[in-house]
Amino acid sequence: MSLLDAVLFVVAVVSVIGLGIWQSRGERTHGEQGASAYFLAGRGLSWWLVGFSLIAANISTEQFVGMSGQAADWLGMAIASYEWMAAITLVVVAFVFLPKLLRCGIFTIPEFLEYRYGWFARLVMAVATMVILVGVPTASVIYSGAKVISVFFQGEVLLGLDLGDITVASWIMGVCAAVYVFIGGLKACAWTDLVWGASLIVGGGVVMYLAFAHLGNAEPAALLATKVGTSPATLDSLRDASAWERFWQLNSGDALNGPNGVGGKLHMVRPLGDPSIPWTALVVGLWIPNFFYWGLNQYIVQRTLGSRSLAEGQKGVVFAAALKLLVPFVVVIPGILAFNLFAGDLQSQARLKNQPILAEFAQAPTKCFPFAAEFAAFEPALAARVLAHNLKVVGLPASPAPADAAGLLAANAAVLEAGATAKLPVATRLSGYDYDAAFPTLLRNLLRPGIAWFVLAAIFGAVVSSLAAMLNSASTIATMDIYSKLRRSASQFELVSAGRGFVVLFVLIACLIAPNLGRPEFGGIFTFIQEFQGFISPGVLAVFLFGFLVPKAPRWCGWLGILLNAVLYGALKAKAPEVAFLDRMAICFAIVVATLGAVTFLRPLAQPVQMPVTKAIALEPSRGAAVFGAVVVIATLVLYAVFW
């Protein structure tokens, strides 16, 4: 960054955070509406604030690092299903979930469970949600934001701090987010989200434009080395092709090839054996985290709970659904381009990640070392040494190492399986490419003075806004679902003070966890987040669907469904790790639904539970939002048809 870029970046970030704090200045935190003002912005958010706030809270470096990294790897456009299916999910949430939630006038999603199922169901969900929220997505977003800083500013020092250090960068992320949540609560978040959300779409579009411009000018021979599987690209076809034609030629191989980088990256459908998004996940599995995330996840839904009316909330949610259709064009496609343009840089980043693993290997420990296919291809001699070490540790006779990368990988996999049977410890996997560095690498190579400040400020804002949303929602759950139950006589001012204290506590915990998430065994930051959400999302979704749609479901279904799902998912993860996590979610969801159905059939409530009805907001639905929602659904289906 030039000096001008650095100054403009700081001014932009400080100004937007200042805007949020200034807009929240009128909210009283000690009167009768203190908790509502701090945690729900006084229930006064208009549709455009709700819409942009949903997008800004959702889109973060979880997408710019994790999702673009998965796109750079074998998944390509298939990972866009998280975004395009979310558009349909949001439309359903607006007209099925939101009316039932707003009708009760709740502060938190677990609070609904107390009205429908009882206090224990509320407590179980509150504790599970809070632990997962702080330890998984909050820590992950801090890590992924720090990843961008550490890659882009590699070797830079500011005020004695090494910006290339992932731990330093993690604390910078966490502290910036905590400041304005601590002061202004949800209203400060919503106003900063308005700016960050709009800037994020524009900034992502700028990066995509620069990447395509670079692709159009790149040497065909270098590009050809990154073609995928059965790609039709040749030296002659690339030489005279436009940027878009080059992109399509390099990445449009066979859609149903397996993982490890041999399948076409421009297809949504993936084979049954795909470990991340098999085609079966599009039928059932992927809908479960989508409906949980957009309809029942506190840090997202809290924005809609702060709507000034049901109609405003529905318009805001549908507006966010329309914006979701744009996200793959500014996140997924740039991730694919990052591999086409800078595969060598991703290889260099992997070498940096491998250094501590190789240092451990040099000590000849009694543990096995896995490695990726690309590592075996790039470092065959070293891979052969690792294989020989693993044979010795497992106690198998030494044998000549295969000459090719595929043979090395297969031989090592067999040894690792024998080691797993013997319950030997396993080290972190040695990788060939650092796919999580895809988007940061684009930024480092493409951004030029005069524009770098805007793109970096937009992405930095995306991280900070998502963190702010998570910290705000975690503190809301801790305060309203747990603290207020322990301190029933607490004043509004005390509740707000407790919420601020929890913000500080949670950011400290997340910042301590975050630097450890870069290890390859987590499988990429995006997969890590989705995987661990599976411990609660199928059960919570099943419990709420019964709460919404089955009036006579007994009260103990609330806690039973959540706890049963956690046990089932953990058992499947331990006993059947080869099953894709989305398919595990589908299996758990089916078993929990069947169990709750049986319980309801055998022990139905004599009388349906009477839910409270709030008078705080208008509950008239929006017809305009319904029409626009139908347009969004049709547009989503068209995109699937194009990229299927």
C-alpha positions in Angstrom: 0.0 0.0 0.0 1.1 3.5 -0.8 1.1 6.1 2.0 -2.1 7.6 0.5 -3.8 4.2 0.5 -2.8 3.6 4.1 -4.2 7.0 5.2 -7.4 6.5 3.2 -7.8 3.0 4.6 -7.5 4.1 8.2 -9.8 7.1 7.6 -12.5 4.9 6.0 -12.4 2.3 8.8 -12.5 4.8 11.6 -15.2 6.9 9.8 -17.6 3.9 9.4 -17.1 2.7 12.9 -17.7 6.2 14.1 -20.9 6.4 12.0 -22.2 3.3 13.8 -21.4 4.7 17.2 -22.9 8.1 16.4 -26.1 6.6 15.0 -26.5 4.6 18.2 -26.0 7.5 20.5 -29.7 8.2 21.0 -30.5 4.7 22.3 -30.9 4.8 26.1 -29.5 1.7 27.8 -30.8 2.3 31.3 -34.5 3.0 30.9 -37.4 0.6 30.4 -36.3 -0.2 26.9 -32.6 -0.5 27.7 -32.1 -4.1 26.7 -34.3 -3.7 23.7 -32.3 -0.6 22.6 -28.9 -2.3 23.0 -29.6 -5.8 21.8 -32.4 -5.2 19.2 -31.8 -1.5 18.2 -35.1 -0.6 19.8 -37.0 -2.8 17.3 -36.7 0.1 14.8 -34.7 -1.2 11.8 -36.1 -0.4 8.3 -36.0 -2.9 5.4 -32.8 -1.6 3.8 -30.9 -1.7 7.1 -32.1 -5.2 7.7 -31.1 -6.4 4.2 -27.7 -4.9 4.1 -27.0 -5.9 7.7 -27.9 -9.5 6.9 -25.5 -9.6 4.0 -22.7 -7.8 5.9 -23.1 -10.1 8.9 -23.0 -13.1 6.6 -20.3 -12.3 4.1 -16.9 -12.2 5.6 -13.5 -13.7 5.1 -15.3 -17.0 5.9 -16.3 -16.6 2.3 -13.4 -14.6 0.9 -10.9 -17.0 2.4 -12.8 -20.3 3.0 -15.2 -20.3 0.1 -12.8 -18.9 -2.5 -10.3 -21.5 -1.2 -12.7 -24.3 -1.7 -13.4 -22.9 -5.2 -9.7 -22.8 -6.0 -9.5 -26.5 -4.9 -11.6 -29.1 -6.6 -15.1 -27.8 -5.7 -15.2 -24.7 -8.0 -18.7 -23.5 -8.6 -20.3 -26.3 -6.6 -19.5 -24.3 -3.4 -21.8 -21.5 -4.8 -24.7 -23.7 -3.7 -24.3 -22.3 -0.2 -25.1 -18.9 -1.7 -27.7 -19.6 -4.3 -29.7 -22.1 -2.1 -29.6 -19.4 0.6 -31.5 -17.1 -1.7 -34.4 -19.6 -1.8 -34.0 -20.3 1.9 -34.3 -16.6 2.8 -37.6 -16.3 0.8 -39.0 -19.2 2.8 -37.7 -17.7 6.1 -39.4 -14.4 5.3 -42.8 -15.9 5.0 -42.7 -19.0 7.2 -40.2 -18.5 10.0 -40.2 -14.7 10.5 -44.0 -14.3 11.2 -43.9 -16.9 14.0 -40.8 -15.5 15.6 -41.8 -11.8 15.5 -45.3 -12.7 16.7 -43.8 -13.7 20.1 -41.7 -10.5 20.6 -38.6 -12.5 21.5 -35.0 -11.3 22.0 -33.3 -14.6 21.2 -34.1 -17.8 19.2 -33.7 -20.0 22.4 -36.4 -17.8 24.1 -39.0 -19.2 21.6 -38.2 -22.7 22.9 -39.1 -21.7 26.4 -42.6 -20.5 25.3 -43.1 -23.6 23.2 -41.3 -26.4 25.1 -40.1 -25.1 28.5 -37.1 -23.6 30.2 -34.8 -26.6 29.9 -35.1 -26.6 26.1 -34.2 -22.9 26.1 -31.2 -23.6 28.4 -29.9 -26.5 26.2 -30.1 -24.5 23.0 -28.6 -21.3 24.6 -25.6 -23.1 26.0 -25.0 -25.1 22.8 -25.4 -22.1 20.5 -23.2 -19.9 22.6 -20.3 -22.4 22.8 -20.5 -23.2 19.1 -20.9 -19.5 18.1 -17.8 -18.3 20.1 -15.6 -21.3 19.4 -16.3 -22.0 15.8 -17.7 -19.2 13.5 -16.4 -16.3 15.6 -12.9 -17.8 16.0 -13.0 -18.8 12.3 -13.8 -15.4 11.0 -11.1 -13.9 13.1 -8.6 -16.4 11.7 -9.7 -15.9 8.1 -9.6 -12.1 8.4 -6.1 -12.4 10.0 -5.2 -14.7 7.1 -5.9 -11.9 4.6 -3.8 -9.4 6.7 -0.9 -11.8 7.2 -0.7 -12.7 3.5 -1.2 -9.2 2.1 1.1 -7.5 4.6 3.7 -10.3 4.8 7.0 -8.9 6.1 5.4 -5.5 7.1 5.8 -4.1 10.6 3.5 -1.5 12.2 4.3 0.1 15.6 6.6 -2.9 16.3 3.9 -5.4 15.4 4.6 -8.0 12.7 1.5 -7.8 10.4 2.5 -11.1 8.8 2.1 -12.9 12.1 -1.3 -14.7 12.2 -1.6 -14.1 16.0 -1.0 -10.4 15.8 -3.5 -10.1 12.9 -6.1 -12.1 14.9 -6.0 -9.6 17.8 -6.3 -6.6 15.5 -9.4 -8.2 14.0 -11.0 -9.0 17.3 -10.3 -5.7 19.1 -11.7 -3.6 16.2 -15.0 -5.6 16.1 -15.4 -5.5 19.9 -15.0 -1.7 20.2 -18.2 -0.6 18.5 -20.3 -3.6 19.6 -19.3 -2.8 23.2 -20.4 0.8 22.8 -23.4 0.8 20.5 -24.9 -2.7 20.3 -27.1 -3.8 17.4 -27.9 -0.4 16.1 -24.2 0.5 15.7 -23.8 -2.9 13.9 -26.7 -2.2 11.5 -25.4 1.2 10.4 -21.9 0.1 9.9 -23.3 -3.0 8.0 -25.1 -0.6 5.6 -21.8 0.8 4.4 -19.8 -2.4 4.6 -22.4 -4.5 2.9 -22.6 -2.2 -0.1 -18.8 -1.7 -0.3 -18.3 -5.5 -0.1 -20.2 -6.2 -3.2 -18.5 -3.3 -5.1 -15.0 -4.3 -3.7 -15.5 -8.0 -4.7 -16.6 -6.9 -8.2 -13.4 -4.8 -8.5 -11.2 -7.8 -7.6 -13.1 -10.0 -10.1 -12.6 -7.4 -12.9 -8.9 -7.1 -12.2 -8.5 -10.9 -12.1 -10.2 -11.3 -15.5 -8.1 -8.5 -17.0 -5.0 -10.3 -15.7 -6.2 -13.6 -17.2 -6.7 -12.0 -20.6 -3.1 -10.8 -20.6 -1.5 -13.9 -19.1 0.9 -16.2 -21.0 -1.1 -19.2 -22.5 1.7 -21.7 -21.5 1.5 -20.7 -17.9 -2.3 -21.0 -17.9 -2.3 -24.4 -19.5 -0.5 -25.9 -16.5 -3.6 -25.1 -14.4 -6.2 -26.7 -16.6 -8.6 -29.1 -14.9 -9.1 -32.8 -15.8 -10.8 -33.1 -19.2 -10.6 -29.4 -19.9 -10.6 -28.7 -23.7 -7.9 -26.0 -23.3 -4.9 -26.2 -25.6 -2.0 -23.8 -26.3 -3.6 -22.7 -29.6 -7.2 -22.3 -28.2 -5.9 -20.2 -25.3 -3.7 -17.9 -27.5 -6.6 -16.3 -29.3 -9.3 -16.5 -26.6 -10.8 -13.7 -24.6 -10.5 -13.7 -20.8 -13.9 -15.3 -20.3 -13.2 -17.9 -22.9 -9.9 -18.8 -21.3 -11.6 -19.1 -17.9 -14.2 -21.4 -19.4 -11.7 -23.5 -21.3 -9.4 -24.0 -18.3 -12.1 -25.0 -15.9 -14.9 -26.8 -17.8 -13.8 -30.4 -17.5 -16.0 -33.3 -16.7 -18.4 -32.4 -13.9 -18.6 -35.9 -12.4 -14.9 -36.6 -12.0 -13.8 -37.1 -8.4 -12.0 -34.7 -6.1 -8.2 -33.9 -6.0 -8.5 -31.3 -8.7 -9.5 -33.5 -11.7 -13.2 -32.5 -12.0 -14.5 -29.6 -13.9 -14.8 -26.5 -11.7 -17.7 -24.8 -13.5 -20.4 -27.3 -12.6 -22.7 -27.4 -9.6 -23.3 -31.1 -9.6 -20.6 -33.3 -7.9 -20.2 -37.1 -7.7 -21.7 -39.2 -4.9 -18.3 -39.8 -3.4 -17.4 -36.1 -3.2 -16.4 -35.5 0.5 -17.8 -32.0 0.6 -20.9 -31.5 -1.6 -22.0 -34.8 -3.3 -25.2 -34.4 -5.4 -27.2 -36.0 -2.7 -26.4 -33.0 -0.5 -28.3 -30.7 -2.9 -31.4 -32.9 -2.4 -31.5 -32.8 1.5 -28.2 -32.2 3.3 -27.5 -28.6 2.2 -31.0 -27.4 3.1 -30.5 -28.2 6.7 -27.6 -25.8 7.5 -29.2 -23.3 5.2 -32.5 -23.2 7.1 -30.8 -23.3 10.4 -28.4 -20.5 9.5 -30.8 -18.1 8.0 -33.9 -18.9 10.0 -32.7 -20.0 13.5 -29.1 -18.7 13.9 -29.1 -15.9 16.5 -26.4 -13.8 14.9 -28.3 -13.6 11.6 -31.9 -13.6 12.8 -31.2 -10.9 15.4 -31.2 -8.4 12.6 -34.8 -9.4 11.6 -35.9 -9.5 15.2 -35.0 -5.8 15.3 -37.3 -4.9 12.4 -39.8 -2.2 13.0 -42.6 -4.4 11.5 -43.2 -7.7 9.9 -43.5 -6.1 6.5 -40.2 -4.3 6.9 -38.5 -7.5 8.1 -39.9 -9.5 5.1 -38.8 -6.8 2.6 -35.3 -6.7 4.1 -34.9 -10.5 4.1 -36.0 -10.8 0.4 -33.7 -7.9 -0.5 -30.9 -9.9 1.1 -31.9 -12.9 -0.9 -31.5 -11.0 -4.1 -28.0 -9.8 -3.1 -27.0 -13.4 -2.3 -27.3 -14.2 -6.0 -24.4 -11.9 -6.7 -22.0 -13.3 -4.1 -20.6 -16.3 -6.1 -19.5 -13.8 -8.8 -17.4 -11.8 -6.4 -16.2 -14.7 -4.2 -16.3 -18.1 -6.0 -15.2 -17.1 -9.5 -12.2 -15.1 -8.2 -11.2 -18.2 -6.1 -11.1 -20.3 -9.3 -9.1 -17.5 -11.1 -6.6 -17.3 -8.2 -5.5 -20.9 -9.0 -5.4 -20.2 -12.8 -3.3 -17.1 -12.3 -1.2 -17.7 -9.2 -0.9 -21.5 -8.6 2.8 -21.0 -7.9 2.1 -18.5 -5.1 -0.3 -20.9 -3.5 2.4 -23.6 -3.7 4.8 -21.2 -2.0 2.3 -20.5 0.8 1.9 -24.2 1.3 5.7 -24.5 1.8 5.4 -21.9 4.6 2.6 -23.9 6.2 4.6 -27.1 5.9 7.7 -25.8 7.6 6.7 -26.5 11.3 5.3 -29.9 10.2 8.6 -30.8 8.6 10.5 -29.5 11.6 8.5 -32.0 13.7 9.2 -34.8 11.1 12.9 -34.1 11.4 12.8 -35.1 15.1 11.6 -38.6 14.0 8.6 -38.8 16.3 6.5 -41.9 16.8 3.6 -40.6 14.8 2.4 -40.9 11.2 2.5 -38.1 8.7 -0.2 -37.7 6.0 0.4 -35.7 2.8 -1.7 -34.4 0.0 -1.5 -35.6 -3.6 0.0 -32.2 -4.7 2.7 -32.6 -2.1 3.7 -36.0 -3.5 3.8 -34.5 -7.0 5.9 -31.5 -6.0 8.2 -33.2 -3.5 8.4 -36.9 -4.5 11.7 -37.6 -2.7 10.5 -36.1 0.5 7.1 -37.9 0.2 9.0 -41.1 -0.2 11.0 -40.4 3.0 7.7 -39.7 4.8 6.3 -43.0 3.6 9.4 -44.8 4.8 9.1 -43.2 8.2 5.4 -44.1 8.5 6.1 -47.7 7.5 8.7 -47.9 10.3 6.4 -46.3 12.9 3.5 -48.6 12.1 5.8 -51.6 12.1 5.4 -52.7 8.5 8.3 -53.9 6.4 10.2 -51.4 4.3 9.4 -51.5 0.6 10.5 -49.5 -2.5 8.5 -46.3 -2.8 6.3 -45.9 -5.9 7.7 -43.6 -8.5 4.5 -41.6 -9.2 2.5 -39.2 -7.0 -0.7 -41.3 -7.2 1.2 -44.4 -6.0 2.9 -42.6 -3.2 -0.5 -41.2 -2.0 -2.2 -44.6 -2.2 0.7 -46.4 -0.4 0.7 -43.8 2.4 -3.1 -44.0 2.8 -2.8 -47.7 3.3 -0.1 -47.2 6.0 -2.1 -44.5 7.7 -5.1 -46.9 7.8 -2.9 -49.4 9.5 -1.7 -46.7 11.9 -5.3 -45.7 12.7 -6.1 -49.3 13.6 -3.1 -49.3 16.0 -4.4 -45.9 17.3 -1.1 -44.2 16.5 -1.0 -40.4 16.7 -1.2 -38.5 13.3 0.5 -35.3 12.5 -0.8 -32.4 10.5 -1.1 -33.1 6.8 1.6 -31.8 4.5 -0.1 -29.8 1.7 0.9 -28.9 -1.9 -1.2 -25.8 -2.2 -2.5 -23.4 0.5 -6.0 -22.9 -1.0 -7.1 -20.7 1.9 -4.5 -18.2 0.6 -6.3 -17.9 -2.8 -8.2 -14.6 -2.3 -5.4 -12.9 -0.2 -3.0 -13.9 -3.0 -5.3 -12.2 -5.6 -5.3 -9.0 -3.5 -1.5 -9.0 -3.1 -0.8 -9.5 -6.8 -3.6 -7.4 -8.3 -4.3 -4.4 -6.1 -2.5 -1.2 -7.1 -2.0 2.2 -5.4 -5.2 4.3 -5.5 -7.6 1.4 -5.3 -6.1 -0.9 -2.7 -7.5 1.2 0.2 -11.1 0.7 -0.9 -11.0 -3.0 -1.5 -9.1 -3.7 1.7 -11.4 -1.4 3.7 -14.4 -3.3 2.3 -13.0 -6.7 3.1 -11.8 -5.5 6.5 -15.2 -4.1 7.1 -16.8 -7.4 6.1 -14.7 -9.2 8.7 -15.4 -6.7 11.4 -19.1 -6.6 10.7 -19.5 -10.3 10.9 -17.5 -10.4 14.1 -19.6 -7.6 15.5 -22.7 -9.6 14.7 -21.4 -12.7 16.3 -20.2 -11.0 19.5 -23.5 -9.0 19.8 -25.6 -12.2 19.4 -23.4 -14.3 21.7 -23.6 -11.6 24.4 -27.4 -11.4 23.8 -27.8 -15.1 24.4 -25.5 -15.1 27.4 -27.4 -12.1 28.9 -31.0 -12.7 28.1 -31.1 -16.6 28.2 -28.7 -17.2 31.0 -27.7 -14.2 33.1 -31.3 -12.8 33.3 -32.5 -16.1 34.6 -29.9 -16.2 37.3 -30.5 -12.5 38.1 -34.2 -12.1 37.8 -34.2 -8.7 39.6 -31.5 -7.3 37.3 -32.3 -3.8 36.0 -32.1 -2.8 32.3 -28.8 -1.0 32.9 -27.4 -4.2 34.6 -28.5 -6.3 31.6 -26.8 -4.0 29.2 -23.6 -3.9 31.3 -23.6 -7.7 31.5 -23.9 -7.8 27.7 -20.9 -5.5 27.3 -18.9 -7.7 29.7 -19.7 -10.8 27.7 -18.6 -9.1 24.5 -15.1 -8.6 26.1 -15.0 -12.2 27.4 -16.0 -13.7 24.1 -13.6 -11.8 22.0 -10.7 -12.8 24.3 -11.7 -16.5 24.0 -12.1 -16.3 20.2 -8.8 -14.5 19.7 -7.0 -17.2 21.7 -8.6 -20.0 19.6 -8.3 -18.3 16.1 -4.5 -18.7 15.4 -4.7 -22.4 15.8 -7.3 -22.9 13.0 -4.8 -22.8 10.1 -3.8 -26.4 10.6 -4.6 -28.5 7.5 -6.5 -31.2 9.6 -9.4 -28.7 9.8 -9.9 -29.2 6.1 -10.1 -25.5 5.2 -11.8 -22.9 7.3 -15.2 -23.0 5.4 -15.5 -26.8 5.9 -14.5 -26.5 9.5 -17.3 -24.0 10.2 -20.0 -26.1 8.4 -18.8 -29.4 9.9 -19.1 -28.3 13.5 -22.4 -26.6 13.0 -23.7 -30.1 12.3 -23.6 -30.9 16.0 -26.6 -28.6 16.5 -28.2 -27.5 13.2 -30.2 -30.6 12.3 -31.6 -31.1 15.8 -32.5 -27.4 16.2 -34.2 -27.3 12.8 -36.2 -30.4 13.6 -37.3 -29.1 17.0 -38.4 -25.7 15.6 -40.3 -27.3 12.7 -42.2 -29.4 15.2 -42.7 -26.2 17.3 -44.0 -24.3 14.3 -46.1 -27.0 12.6 -47.0 -29.7 15.1 -49.1 -28.1 17.9 -49.4 -31.2 20.0 -45.6 -32.1 20.0 -44.8 -32.7 23.8 -42.7 -30.2 25.6 -39.8 -32.5 26.2 -39.3 -32.8 22.4 -37.4 -29.4 22.6 -34.4 -30.6 24.6 -34.6 -34.3 23.3 -34.1 -33.3 19.6 -31.1 -31.1 20.3 -29.3 -33.5 22.6 -30.1 -36.6 20.4 -28.7 -34.9 17.3 -25.4 -34.0 19.1 -24.9 -37.6 20.1 -25.9 -39.0 16.6 -23.7 -36.5 14.7 -20.7 -37.2 17.0 -21.1 -40.9 16.6 -21.4 -40.7 12.8 -18.3 -38.4 12.7 -16.3 -40.9 14.7 -17.5 -44.2 13.2 -18.2 -43.1 9.6 -15.8 -40.3 8.7 -16.0 -41.2 5.0 -19.6 -40.0 4.9 -19.8 -36.3 3.7 -20.7 -34.0 6.6 -23.8 -32.8 4.7 -25.0 -36.4 4.3 -24.4 -36.9 8.0 -26.6 -33.9 8.7 -29.3 -35.4 6.5 -29.1 -38.7 8.4 -29.3 -37.1 11.8 -32.2 -34.8 10.7 -34.1 -37.9 9.5 -33.6 -39.8 12.7 -34.4 -36.8 14.9 -37.6 -36.1 13.0 -38.6 -39.8 13.1 -38.0 -39.8 16.9 -39.9 -36.6 17.6 -42.7 -37.9 15.4 -42.9 -41.2 17.3 -42.8 -39.3 20.7 -45.6 -37.0 19.5 -47.7 -40.0 18.3 -47.3 -41.8 21.6 -47.5 -38.9 24.0 -49.3 -35.9 22.3 -50.2 -32.8 24.3 -53.8 -32.7 25.4 -54.0 -29.0 24.4 -51.7 -27.0 22.1 -49.4 -24.5 23.8 -50.7 -20.9 23.6 -47.9 -18.7 22.4 -47.7 -15.0 23.4 -48.5 -12.3 20.9 -46.5 -9.0 21.0 -48.0 -5.6 20.6 -44.6 -4.0 20.1 -44.6 -4.2 16.3 -47.1 -4.4 13.4 -47.6 -8.0 12.1 -49.2 -7.3 8.7 -47.2 -9.1 6.0 -45.8 -7.5 2.8 -47.4 -8.4 -0.6 -44.6 -6.6 -2.5 -42.0 -8.8 -0.8 -43.9 -11.9 -1.8 -43.9 -10.9 -5.5 -40.2 -10.0 -5.4 -39.4 -13.3 -3.5 -41.0 -15.3 -6.4 -38.7 -13.4 -8.8 -35.6 -14.3 -6.7 -36.6 -18.0 -6.7 -37.0 -18.1 -10.5 -33.6 -16.3 -11.0 -31.9 -18.8 -8.7 -33.3 -21.8 -10.7 -32.0 -20.1 -13.9 -28.5 -19.8 -12.5 -28.6 -23.5 -11.5 -29.6 -24.4 -15.1 -26.7 -22.4 -16.5 -24.0 -23.9 -14.3 -25.4 -27.4 -13.6 
